[in-house]
Amino acid sequence: MATTIAAVTTTATRGVVPLPCKNASTAPGAAVTLGRREGLAACFAALTLSLARPASAAILEADDDEELLERVKKDRKKRLERQGVIISSDKEKGYLQELIYKLSKVGQAIENNDLTAASSLLGPSTNADWVQNVNAAFAKLSTSPEEKIEVDNFNSSLASLFSSVGDQDVEYSKLAFVSLASALEKWIGFSGLVGQLKGL
């Protein structure tokens, strides 16, 4: 559009071909006057467009700024709510701390191929009290979809670990344990508990 306007302006300022006129002495002056008027009109149109564009852009930028501000406010509100939940969850953090200590011992037993010791540490099944306590902590502290996905991964890997240890299968027990530890580590990162639990 700018090229078109510039072309129009250039053509206008160069003058126009005079129309046939009976009075030859006044025709050239009329042609020059007409050319100047067209040139001024084109320049005025170009100036109007150039002034209008920044105004439109400013409106769009203002809308973007408002949306960004709203997102910042919502994010801040979520962080404050999250911090409030974490601060009021000492019991749940205790369950998670016990989990980390337990898994550390289970991992050492599996590394030493001592699945009997690993089984003793895990307990009879996934209905053990410590498993229920951990899932209670997960339920209270998990708010995002990412956290809930990792909770599902954790419980799936835990079931595989119980099964593999019960079958005295060392290799599958090691794979299940690595998957379990990975899911827990990701969940802790998503939940904002990094630095609040020892042994990681």
Disulfide bonds with the S-S distance in Angstrom:
none
